[in-house]
């Protein structure tokens, strides 16, 4: 869990309402609820319904893969959850009006459906309202399925990058220089 928070053991231990974390751009979540040694990570996304926009960045695909590896190494699958809320809103008569709200659990999503946007620093992107919650397996099964999906995507992206960005220029490289 401390890996996901990126705050360190001491900072997490000393956190309180009087001693809050400073916000960081790469924060994984907006809210952390700790109760009886269970950590609930909550991230809140907002969507302006008057505009069309791509799905927001949710979490780094690499950070999630690293978390999954740690979970497998430590056999820890039941001491935390990662949950998302989406608040859809509009401005009506100069007032911000909530039009809808959605909830989704990352570990109930279908791991193979998670979209990794390589151009956006390997971010997983989705609208919470669109996240399929149909995964029926255990969290351990979810973790293994996600890692398989992540690794397959890395190899697919690597092949694409080599074909598009390396191969066209190989003819200009003197073989004796490499």
Secondary structure, DSSP 8 states (H G I E B T S, - for coil): -HHHHTS-HHHHHT--SSS-----TT-S-SEEEEETTEEEEEEEEEEETTS-----EEEEHHHHHHHHHHHHHHT--SSEEEEEEEEEEEEETTEEEEEEEEEEEGGGS-GGG-EEEGGGTTEEE--GGG------S-HHHHHHHHHHHHHHHHHHHHHHHIIIIIHHHHTTS-GGG-
